[in-house]
């Protein structure tokens, strides 16, 4: 028996981007474990990725190209050859492109976060074709936009520094489920005497283990941040020297924050004025003592109407108290802006010969149902889905289903399994998993460039995304040399080796070691140097004003709440959020039996007061509904959900739910204040018992 160990990287949409060691025995991957030498992974994997071999060798892996033989959505297919599949796709796309190339749409997101298998050869293909562009907004663009207006780029506190903070605020996230290696650092800080405070409408696993939990109403984070500013400024808990030297617009900010005394904040957020006062004082006093204070904010805060502003407001706080002076101080939303990723070489936007329209992936339900018009352009006639499962994850999914069910829509899906979206494919293509292909990775939770080596040969007839688009490009006569580049050649261009942060980057050496840390200062903004137009942290942003936005931090109420829409709230009085279930990652891993068995079935957490008012008992099946749709789940009566809030941990495959639906039946296609992102947590519903 030949046994080897291969260096790899977790590809999933998680900030941890773990370094993996794959044990291979006679060509079979027998163990997936964390690299103990990688400083952030430290040999520890989440329950999901520790079962990656189970997922790779799953009995339901797609191993051959297939063609639909039943109605769309039935999931009935017959096996065909790769030649037949490529010929069919190329012929159909060629015919459409000759008339209206923008009628072709790619739909992808973060099924893999790899720079090679994510969007390199695929982007080149669609750019050359002249297809519509896809605005990939479904996760983070609202928060990114608010953060960039304030800080200049998504650069923040290094996760490897958090253990030295004396106060850590975990704002809008559940890192036990979705950021395990940050949580390990936070726990170390806690053991060293740090205070941990969670801000979240839901008493998550993380909130339960913090010293304090502040359960505000969904979509009111903007107001809470303004209230903290009010107290910090009122009580002179700010760092005047840092403000004078490294910030812009403090006087205007003072006027705005003065409008948000604690009592107003308390009424807006559904918390007490004392919670506002005490949090601000604790944050300001700790910083004033010269001790590091850090905020880990996550994407939960930005999935509401004012999501971009929420992140902007939170991001102002460290500069007010001078938290950036310390390596363990500041804020982290994402580290992705630290990486000198070479998107021009990877994606080749220069292949696009003329301007084309952009379709927002969040509004795919509406857009698939649009006809040709002067405003919209040509009706969408073909969709190529890869690294995504829109039938499960896109909002207002009743419309998404009707769009993909169109008989005149040609749909190609590249997948590992027969997902909800795969059931609507005309041609279904088997893609390789991370163990079967080469990739390079940046991250959004730490500062290491990462390499993924193929550990095993592709199973069955599965092919990497890159190879599938190479085959299509060749069949359609694309002759640019970039379409002949190998995965290793693409990966070698992933990072700008001349950039000072990626100094000494070399793909072959990265493959051998598996990871290389960027050359970043421990405290990136200790002496200013923000990558904003002014070089300062911008409390007042002229860029926002130019973009038609309020240039100062503000409160933007939800679309759907008692305060903003009392008539709607009278009909649908419960706010609903649908954060990730611990054993799933978006819609990935839902079909892995061991993980789904642990998760059980779709549940809805509901507060005892709300359940009693509706005659709902623990364990009963309930129907959750609004004007957009409905789904069913089993009620869990628990104070973890604050009164007036229900929580449906997600995202379940529809076909694995009892009613063939999931939480996105009731979510909206409305977009955020900035960044054109979705408002998944800006949702009002009613809940009722399901008749026996």
C-alpha positions, 0 to 999 in steps of 0.5 A, spaced: 500 500 500 502 506 498 500 512 503 501 519 501 499 526 504 497 532 500 497 539 502 490 542 500 485 548 502 478 548 504 474 551 498 468 553 502 465 560 503 468 561 510 473 566 513 477 560 516 480 557 509 483 552 513 489 548 511 488 541 510 492 535 510 489 529 505 491 522 507 491 518 500 492 510 500 493 507 493 489 513 490 483 513 495 483 519 500 482 516 507 483 522 512 482 529 511 485 533 517 487 540 519 494 542 518 497 543 525 503 547 523 498 552 519 497 558 525 490 559 524 488 552 522 492 549 528 490 542 526 482 543 528 477 543 523 469 544 523 464 538 523 463 539 516 469 539 513 472 533 517 467 529 513 469 532 506 472 525 504 464 522 506 462 528 501 467 526 496 465 519 496 458 520 497 454 514 493 450 520 490 456 524 487 454 526 479 459 522 475 457 522 468 454 528 464 446 527 463 441 530 459 434 531 462 428 527 459 422 529 464 419 535 465 423 541 469 424 540 476 422 532 476 430 531 476 429 525 471 435 524 466 439 520 462 446 519 461 450 521 455 457 522 453 462 528 454 462 529 447 454 530 446 454 534 452 459 539 449 456 539 442 449 540 445 451 546 449 456 549 444 451 549 439 445 552 443 450 558 446 452 559 439 445 560 436 443 564 441 450 568 441 449 570 434 442 573 435 443 576 442 449 574 446 447 578 452 441 573 453 446 568 456 447 569 463 452 565 468 450 564 475 455 562 480 457 564 487 462 561 492 461 553 492 468 554 491 472 560 493 478 558 489 481 563 484 482 558 479 475 554 479 471 559 481 472 565 476 478 564 471 476 560 465 469 561 466 470 568 466 474 568 460 469 564 457 463 569 458 467 575 457 469 572 450 462 570 448 459 577 450 454 574 455 451 578 461 455 580 467 453 577 473 453 582 479 455 577 485 452 580 491 448 575 495 453 575 501 457 581 502 457 587 498 453 591 502 457 591 508 463 591 503 461 597 501 459 601 507 466 598 510 470 601 504 467 608 504 469 608 511 476 605 511 478 604 504 478 597 503 476 591 507 483 590 511 482 590 518 484 586 525 488 580 524 485 574 527 491 572 530 491 578 534 484 577 537 487 573 543 490 579 546 484 583 546 481 585 553 474 586 550 471 583 544 464 585 541 461 579 536 456 583 532 452 580 528 455 573 527 455 566 530 463 564 530 462 557 533 458 555 527 461 559 522 468 562 524 471 557 528 478 559 528 476 566 530 472 563 536 478 559 538 482 566 539 476 569 542 476 563 547 483 564 549 482 572 550 476 570 555 481 565 559 486 571 559 481 575 562 477 579 556 470 580 556 466 577 550 459 581 548 455 578 543 450 583 539 445 579 535 437 578 535 438 571 536 441 567 542 446 563 538 451 558 540 456 564 541 451 568 544 450 563 550 458 563 551 459 570 551 459 574 558 453 578 555 448 578 550 444 584 547 438 582 543 436 588 539 431 588 533 433 586 526 435 591 522 437 596 528 444 595 528 445 602 525 441 605 531 445 602 536 452 604 533 449 611 533 447 611 540 454 608 542 457 614 538 453 619 542 455 616 549 462 616 547 462 623 545 458 625 550 462 622 556 469 624 553 471 617 552 474 618 545 481 619 543 482 626 541 489 625 538 487 619 534 481 623 531 485 629 530 490 626 526 487 620 522 480 621 521 475 626 517 469 629 519 469 629 527 465 635 528 459 633 523 459 626 526 458 629 533 452 633 531 449 627 528 451 622 534 447 628 538 441 626 535 441 619 538 441 619 546 440 612 549 433 612 550 431 613 543 436 608 541 433 603 546 426 605 543 428 603 536 432 597 538 428 594 543 433 594 548 434 598 555 437 605 555 442 602 560 445 596 555 447 602 551 450 606 556 454 600 559 456 598 552 459 604 550 462 606 557 465 599 557 468 600 550 470 607 551 473 606 558 477 599 556 480 603 550 482 609 555 486 605 559 490 603 553 487 596 553 486 593 546 478 593 544 476 589 538 470 588 534 468 582 530 462 584 525 459 579 520 454 579 515 448 578 519 448 585 520 448 587 513 442 583 510 437 588 511 435 595 508 440 599 512 446 593 511 451 597 508 450 603 513 450 598 519 457 596 517 459 603 516 457 605 523 460 600 526 466 601 523 467 608 525 467 606 532 475 604 533 477 610 530 473 614 535 477 611 541 483 609 538 483 602 538 487 601 531 493 603 535 493 596 538 495 590 533 489 586 537 484 592 537 480 595 531 475 591 527 474 585 522 469 584 517 473 581 512 481 581 510 480 580 503 482 587 501 489 585 504 490 580 498 493 583 491 489 578 487 490 578 480 483 579 477 485 582 470 490 576 469 485 571 472 478 573 469 481 577 462 475 582 462 479 585 456 476 579 452 469 583 453 469 587 446 463 592 448 459 594 454 454 589 456 448 589 461 449 586 469 444 582 472 444 582 479 444 575 482 439 577 488 433 579 483 434 572 479 427 571 480 424 577 477 429 577 471 428 570 469 421 572 468 422 578 464 421 579 457 425 583 452 424 590 453 428 597 451 430 597 459 432 590 460 435 588 454 434 581 451 430 576 455 434 571 458 434 565 454 440 561 457 443 560 464 449 556 466 449 555 473 456 553 477 458 553 484 451 555 486 444 552 488 440 558 486 433 554 487 435 553 494 439 560 496 436 565 492 430 570 495 423 569 493 424 562 491 417 561 488 419 566 483 426 563 482 422 556 481 417 559 476 423 562 472 427 556 472 421 552 470 421 556 463 421 551 457 424 556 453 430 557 458 436 553 456 439 551 463 446 548 464 448 546 471 455 544 473 455 540 480 457 535 485 450 532 486 443 533 484 441 539 488 434 543 487 437 547 481 440 541 478 433 538 477 431 544 473 437 543 468 437 541 461 444 538 461 447 536 468 455 536 468 459 532 473 464 537 477 470 535 481 471 536 488 476 540 492 480 533 493 480 532 485 483 539 482 488 544 483 486 551 486 489 557 489 486 561 494 485 568 498 481 568 504 477 573 508 478 571 515 486 571 515 492 573 511 495 567 508 495 565 501 493 558 500 494 552 495 490 546 494 493 540 490 489 535 487 489 529 492 486 524 488 484 523 480 477 525 478 471 520 480 468 517 474 468 522 468 468 528 473 472 534 470 474 541 473 470 547 472 476 550 468 476 544 464 469 544 462 469 551 460 476 550 456 472 544 452 466 549 451 471 554 448 475 550 444 468 547 441 466 554 439 472 556 436 475 561 441 483 561 439 486 566 444 491 563 448 488 564 455 483 558 453 489 553 453 492 555 459 493 549 465 490 550 472 497 551 474 499 556 469 492 560 471 494 559 479 501 562 478 498 568 476 493 568 482 497 574 486 501 579 484 508 577 486 511 584 485 506 587 490 509 588 497 504 584 501 505 578 496 513 578 496 516 572 494 510 569 492 511 563 487 506 558 485 511 552 486 513 553 492 506 555 495 504 548 493 509 545 496 508 549 503 501 550 502 500 557 505 504 563 505 502 569 510 502 576 507 507 581 509 502 586 513 503 590 519 501 587 525 497 594 526 495 596 519 492 603 521 496 605 528 498 611 525 493 612 520 494 610 512 487 608 511 486 607 503 481 612 503 481 618 498 483 622 504 488 617 507 483 618 514 478 614 517 472 618 514 466 619 518 464 624 513 465 621 506 464 625 500 464 619 496 458 617 499 455 624 497 457 623 490 454 617 490 447 620 492 448 617 499 448 620 506 455 622 507 454 621 515 453 615 519 445 614 519 439 610 521 436 606 516 430 602 518 428 596 515 423 595 509 419 591 514 418 592 521 412 595 526 416 602 525 417 602 518 410 599 515 405 598 521 400 596 516 404 590 514 406 589 521 399 588 523 398 583 518 405 579 519 407 581 526 413 577 527 420 578 524 424 572 521 431 571 520 434 565 517 442 564 519 446 558 517 445 552 521 451 549 524 452 543 520 451 546 513 454 551 509 449 555 505 446 549 502 452 545 502 453 539 506 445 538 506 445 532 503 451 529 507 447 524 511 451 524 518 450 532 518 443 532 516 442 527 521 445 531 526 441 537 524 435 533 524 429 537 520 427 544 519 426 548 525 423 554 527 425 557 534 419 562 537 419 565 543 414 562 548 410 569 548 409 568 541 407 561 541 402 561 547 399 567 543 398 562 537 396 556 541 403 553 538 406 547 542 414 545 542 414 540 537 408 542 533 409 543 525 407 550 523 406 554 517 410 560 516 408 565 511 407 572 508 404 575 501 411 572 498 410 564 500 410 559 505 414 553 508 413 549 514 417 547 520 417 544 526 416 549 532 422 549 537 419 554 543 425 557 546 427 564 549 433 564 544 429 567 539 427 574 542 419 576 543 417 578 536 422 574 532 422 567 529 429 564 527 429 558 521 436 556 521 438 555 514 439 553 508 435 546 507 435 543 500 427 544 498 427 537 496 429 534 503 424 538 506 417 535 508 413 540 504 419 541 498 420 548 500 425 552 505 425 559 508 427 563 502 419 562 500 418 568 504 424 572 503 424 578 499 428 581 492 429 588 495 436 590 495 440 594 501 441 601 501 448 600 498 452 594 495 445 592 491 445 586 496 439 582 499 435 583 505 434 576 507 433 578 514 428 584 513 422 579 513 416 579 516 411 573 517 406 570 521 406 563 524 400 558 525 399 551 527 399 546 521 392 542 521 393 535 523 
